[in-house]
Amino acid sequence: MDWPLAGPARLEWVQVEVTTRCQASCRYCPRRAYADRWREGDLDPGLLERLLPQLPHGTVVHLQGWGEPLLHPRLVELAGRIRTAGLVPTTTTNGLALDTEVTLRLAEAGLEILGISMTGVDAEHNDRWRCGTEAAGILRAAERTAEIVALRGLPGPRLHAAHLLLRSGVPHLPEAVGRLASAGFERIVVSSLDLVPERELVRETLWDLGDVAAQELRDTVEAAMDRARQAGVSLVVQLATARRRGRCPERPGHSVFIGFDGSVFPCVDTGVPIERAGWHWTPEGCHEIGRFPLGNIADGDLKSIRLGRAFRRMARSDRGPLWVTARCRNCAKPFVERPGTVSDEALLVPELG
């Protein structure tokens, strides 16, 4: 049964890609794997101005996509415009450009949440995977941010950690949770690889765990949850470990991804900014990956795009085996399970590595 013609489901959050540029070179990032076909560009602020009046009051607008948001020269201004429009601005950064001045400007702009992406809390488990970043420096920047917010009595930004759990880092998860908590992070979202652009990265997924490894993962997650409870921080663990498809965790119909050029997508994984198709791996094999825009806010309003036939079909895909594009059918996200949560708070922003 399609949506009623009165309108689409209420948006809970919108992810807006402000840039596809990045000064890091993470080994698992499609930007590195598809370097020969990558489209670099920054969001035109005029597109955001066009979008904001179309969003319901209180909608979360997450300023991040397949690039480093702090590289956009007007990011602070964009966050401020979102706040004055009665919406909730958030972002996720690699932390490289995060300093006292940036923190204060983001706070003044009303940024609600500042996420920081990591794969670990030391050089072995972060720096060698997130090439160009340094865990020690990022943790110092996080601590400085938390101190500034606390000392000045600012309402935000609140610190969230986006922790990508690679298979090699599983035994160190409890330690990472403890260190992130001590650095001032209020919420830690742990996820695993689901977009795998190179075959060699399959060994770092959690797809094909044997019984022993699967039990070890469960024990480790429980230990991490205990550490979070002791530290008084919120922890959400959502891992692509299932052996069969389940519901789409992106909640299609209640969220949308808008690329730097205004293109509208079901989710961030369908909007990888590449000129021609590439390949990615899932638990079911190797598949083609490309861009699947369902419209563009430069040409039409978001409600009309979301009322389109493709989006209406996609909105049901989290409740059954109905997929809007070939990319959806060949996606690893529906293999995601949530083995643990330490908090009753709803997940405000998805993990965006």
C-alpha positions in Angstrom: 0.0 0.0 0.0 1.5 3.3 -1.1 1.5 6.5 1.1 -1.8 8.5 1.0 -1.7 11.2 -1.5 -1.8 13.8 1.3 1.9 13.8 1.7 5.0 11.8 2.5 6.1 10.5 5.9 7.4 13.2 8.3 11.1 13.8 8.0 13.1 13.2 11.1 16.4 14.2 9.8 18.0 15.4 6.6 21.7 14.8 5.7 23.2 17.6 3.6 26.6 17.1 2.0 28.5 20.3 2.3 31.7 19.1 0.5 33.2 16.1 -1.1 36.7 17.3 -0.4 38.8 15.8 2.4 42.4 16.3 3.7 42.5 12.7 5.0 42.8 9.4 3.1 41.0 6.7 5.0 41.8 3.3 3.7 38.2 2.1 3.7 36.7 5.3 2.2 35.3 5.2 -1.4 37.0 8.6 -2.0 40.3 6.7 -1.9 39.1 3.6 -3.8 37.4 5.7 -6.6 40.0 8.5 -6.8 40.0 8.3 -10.6 36.3 9.1 -10.8 35.6 11.2 -7.8 33.6 14.4 -8.1 35.0 17.2 -5.9 32.8 20.1 -5.0 31.2 22.3 -2.3 27.6 22.9 -1.5 26.2 26.2 -2.9 24.7 28.0 0.1 21.8 29.0 -2.2 20.7 25.4 -2.3 20.5 25.3 1.4 18.5 28.5 1.5 16.1 26.9 -1.0 15.8 23.8 1.2 15.3 25.2 4.7 11.8 26.6 4.2 10.7 23.2 3.0 11.6 21.4 6.2 9.3 20.9 9.3 10.2 22.8 12.4 12.7 21.0 14.5 14.1 18.7 11.8 17.7 17.7 12.3 19.9 18.9 9.5 23.2 17.0 9.5 25.9 18.8 7.6 28.1 16.0 6.3 28.5 13.6 3.4 31.4 12.1 1.6 33.9 14.8 2.6 35.2 16.8 5.5 32.6 19.5 6.5 35.1 21.9 8.1 36.7 22.4 4.7 33.6 24.3 3.5 34.5 28.0 3.9 31.0 28.9 5.1 30.2 25.9 7.3 29.7 28.0 10.4 27.3 30.3 8.5 25.4 27.3 7.2 24.9 26.0 10.7 23.7 29.4 11.9 21.2 29.7 9.1 19.8 26.2 10.0 19.4 27.3 13.6 17.7 30.6 12.9 15.3 28.7 10.6 14.1 26.7 13.6 15.9 23.5 12.7 18.7 21.5 14.5 22.2 21.8 13.0 24.7 18.9 13.5 27.8 17.7 11.8 30.5 15.0 11.9 34.2 15.8 11.3 37.5 14.0 11.2 38.7 16.5 13.8 41.8 17.8 11.9 40.6 21.4 11.6 39.0 21.5 15.1 40.5 24.1 17.3 39.4 26.7 19.9 38.3 29.3 17.4 36.3 26.8 15.3 34.7 25.4 18.4 33.6 28.8 19.6 32.2 29.8 16.2 30.3 26.6 15.9 28.9 27.1 19.4 27.8 30.7 18.6 26.1 29.4 15.5 24.1 27.0 17.6 25.5 23.7 16.5 23.7 21.0 18.5 26.0 18.0 18.0 29.6 17.8 16.9 30.5 14.2 15.9 34.0 13.1 15.5 34.9 10.0 13.4 37.5 7.5 14.6 38.4 3.8 14.3 40.2 3.6 17.6 41.9 5.7 20.2 45.6 5.0 19.4 47.9 5.0 16.4 47.6 1.3 15.8 43.8 1.2 15.5 43.1 4.7 14.2 46.0 6.3 12.4 47.0 3.4 10.2 43.4 3.2 8.9 42.5 6.9 8.9 45.6 8.0 7.1 46.4 11.6 7.7 44.7 11.7 11.1 46.2 11.3 14.5 44.2 9.8 17.4 46.2 11.6 20.1 45.6 15.0 18.5 41.9 14.4 17.8 41.4 13.3 21.4 43.1 16.5 22.6 40.9 18.6 20.4 37.8 16.8 21.8 38.9 17.4 25.3 39.5 21.0 24.5 36.1 21.3 23.0 34.4 19.8 26.0 36.3 22.1 28.3 35.4 25.2 26.4 31.7 24.2 26.4 31.8 23.5 30.1 33.8 26.5 31.3 31.8 29.0 29.3 28.4 27.4 30.2 27.6 26.9 26.5 24.6 24.7 25.5 26.6 23.0 22.9 27.9 21.5 20.8 27.6 18.2 22.5 30.3 15.7 21.5 29.4 12.4 19.8 31.9 9.8 18.7 31.4 7.9 15.5 33.5 4.8 16.1 33.9 2.5 13.2 34.6 -1.0 14.5 36.9 -3.0 12.3 37.4 -6.7 12.9 41.0 -6.1 14.0 39.9 -3.6 16.6 37.1 -5.7 18.2 39.2 -6.7 21.3 40.0 -3.1 22.0 36.4 -1.7 22.0 35.9 -1.5 25.8 39.2 0.4 26.1 38.2 2.7 23.4 34.8 3.4 25.0 36.6 4.3 28.3 39.0 6.6 26.6 36.3 8.4 24.5 34.3 8.9 27.7 37.2 10.4 29.5 37.8 12.8 26.5 34.3 14.3 27.0 32.2 12.4 24.5 28.6 12.2 25.7 27.5 9.6 23.2 29.4 6.9 21.3 27.9 5.3 18.2 29.7 2.1 17.2 29.2 0.8 13.7 31.0 -1.6 11.3 31.9 -1.5 7.6 28.8 -1.8 5.4 30.1 0.0 2.3 33.2 -1.9 1.2 34.8 -0.5 -1.9 37.8 -2.8 -2.1 37.9 -6.6 -1.8 40.8 -6.7 0.6 38.6 -4.8 3.2 36.2 -7.7 3.5 38.5 -9.2 6.1 37.8 -6.1 8.3 34.0 -6.6 8.2 32.0 -8.6 10.7 30.0 -10.5 8.1 31.3 -14.1 8.3 32.1 -14.6 12.0 32.3 -18.2 13.1 30.6 -19.3 16.3 33.7 -18.6 18.5 34.4 -15.2 17.0 30.7 -14.3 17.2 30.6 -15.1 20.9 33.8 -13.1 21.4 32.2 -10.1 19.7 29.1 -10.5 22.0 31.3 -10.6 25.1 33.3 -7.6 23.9 30.1 -5.6 23.3 28.8 -6.4 26.7 32.1 -5.4 28.3 31.9 -2.1 26.3 28.4 -1.5 27.6 29.6 -2.1 31.1 32.4 0.5 30.6 29.8 3.0 29.2 27.5 2.5 32.2 30.4 3.0 34.6 31.5 6.2 32.8 27.9 7.5 32.5 27.9 7.9 28.7 25.4 6.8 26.1 26.5 4.0 23.8 24.8 2.6 20.7 26.2 -0.5 19.0 24.9 -1.2 15.5 26.9 -3.8 13.5 26.5 -5.4 10.1 26.8 -9.0 11.4 23.5 -10.6 10.5 23.5 -13.7 8.2 20.3 -12.7 6.5 18.6 -9.5 5.5 16.5 -7.6 8.0 15.0 -4.1 8.0 16.8 -1.1 6.6 18.3 0.9 9.5 18.1 4.1 7.5 14.4 4.3 8.1 13.5 5.2 4.4 10.8 7.8 4.1 11.8 9.5 7.4 15.2 10.6 6.2 16.9 11.8 3.1 20.4 12.6 1.8 21.1 15.6 -0.3 24.4 15.7 -2.2 26.6 18.7 -2.6 25.0 19.5 -6.1 21.4 19.4 -4.8 20.7 15.8 -5.9 18.3 13.9 -3.6 19.0 10.3 -2.6 17.4 7.6 -0.4 20.5 7.6 1.8 24.2 8.5 1.8 25.3 5.2 0.3 23.2 5.8 -2.8 24.9 9.2 -3.3 28.6 8.3 -3.6 29.9 11.2 -5.8 31.6 9.3 -8.6 31.5 10.0 -12.4 31.0 6.4 -13.4 30.1 3.2 -11.7 32.4 1.3 -9.4 32.2 -1.9 -7.4 31.5 -2.8 -3.8 31.3 -6.0 -1.7 28.4 -7.2 0.5 27.8 -10.5 2.3 26.1 -11.6 -0.9 29.0 -10.9 -3.3 30.4 -8.1 -5.5 28.0 -5.5 -7.0 28.1 -2.3 -9.0 27.8 0.9 -7.2 26.8 4.3 -8.5 24.7 7.4 -8.0 20.9 7.0 -7.9 19.4 10.5 -7.6 15.6 10.7 -7.4 15.5 14.4 -8.1 17.3 17.7 -7.4 16.2 20.5 -5.1 17.5 23.0 -7.6 14.8 21.9 -10.0 11.9 21.1 -7.7 10.8 21.1 -4.1 11.7 18.3 -1.7 8.0 17.3 -1.0 7.3 16.7 -4.6 10.4 14.6 -5.0 9.4 12.6 -1.9 5.9 12.1 -3.3 7.4 10.6 -6.4 6.7 6.9 -7.1 10.3 5.8 -6.4 10.4 7.4 -3.0 7.0 6.1 -2.0 8.1 2.6 -2.9 11.4 3.1 -1.0 9.6 4.3 2.1 8.3 0.8 2.7 11.6 -0.9 2.3 12.3 -0.9 6.0 9.3 -3.1 6.6 9.7 -5.6 3.8 11.7 -6.8 0.8 10.9 -3.9 -1.5 13.8 -1.9 -2.8 13.9 1.4 -4.7 17.0 0.8 -6.8 19.5 -2.0 -7.6 21.8 -0.3 -5.1 19.3 -0.9 -2.4 18.9 -4.6 -3.3 22.7 -4.9 -3.2 23.3 -3.0 0.1 24.8 -4.4 3.3 22.9 -2.1 5.6 19.9 -4.4 6.0 22.4 -6.9 7.6 22.8 -4.4 10.5 21.8 -5.6 14.0 21.8 -3.6 17.2 23.3 -6.0 19.8 23.5 -3.4 22.5 22.4 0.1 23.7 23.2 2.0 26.9 20.6 4.8 26.8 16.9 5.2 26.3 17.5 8.3 24.3 16.5 8.0 20.6 19.4 8.0 18.2 19.4 11.6 16.9 21.9 11.3 14.2 23.1 8.2 12.3 26.6 7.1 12.4 28.4 8.9 9.6 32.0 7.9 9.3 
